[in-house]
């Protein structure tokens, strides 16, 4: 699968920009020690609402969780599933916290959209960076 186009979100509501709409924080941060990757498909009839929800309600809720550094979304150039979301974490336990669970369930829009989201097998999964160490 080839991927393109990312949407970057952060814990802070105001970020200085470093060109091409990329916040300075993104341009200067090294790789996070842990990632969670989710590969997602959505029915075409729900796609516009899915992207609105994901970018404006779903991801921002998770970015308030302690240990969640940032998130990025990607669109497949070809192949399936169509979307990839990558969260960067300070530690592997971030998605196991009560705060993560509250973000997951804290918005009524989440409950409406979740039945339409198709996660790829084994997704999401948390990964530990092994290189560079």
Helices and strands as residue ranges (DSSP letters): E 2-10, H 24-28, E 34-42, G 44-46, H 47-53, I 54-58, H 59-62, E 68-78, E 83-89, G 94-96, H 98-105, H 108-114, E 117-119, E 125-128
